């Protein structure tokens, strides 16, 4: 190997190394950060705190503008009732409930977070035990829900919720 070939050999490998480094750098930086379970749990904690504080605006802030909420409620001795809500409809419902409710308590448990393989969405299942006093009457319920989380405009939000609540 002569001196010219040797210089070309080093230059060629340096260029290859730099191109490889740039490609891996761009692949890592080109997309948004993948969701983590902690990201999702942080949003859920914000929503639970907002509910505990009866702050419908703070709760709604974590929902997509395009959120779809499906709720089925079963009251003892009655036929289950299903409803679908938009973000605005749900906010109005929450405002009405929060203004009429006293002694609102809830506990979320059995939370399972499944992140998609591409890290762009998450599906969360959980159970929520609630107790609220309305018009002097204590109402208790158990709710199971499935929610999908996505990033919109760089913010993690809930895009879909399916709620199944039963009065106990």
HELIX and SHEET records of a PDB file:
HELIX    1   1 UNK A    3  UNK A   30  1                                  28    
HELIX    2   2 UNK A   37  UNK A   52  1                                  16    
HELIX    3   3 UNK A   56  UNK A   60  1                                   5    
HELIX    4   4 UNK A   87  UNK A  100  1                                  14    
SHEET    1   A 6 UNK A  81  UNK A  85  0                                        
SHEET    2   A 6 UNK A  63  UNK A  74 -1                                        
SHEET    3   A 6 UNK A 155  UNK A 167  1                                        
SHEET    4   A 6 UNK A 137  UNK A 152 -1                                        
SHEET    5   A 6 UNK A 121  UNK A 134 -1                                        
SHEET    6   A 6 UNK A 101  UNK A 115 -1                                        
END                                                                             
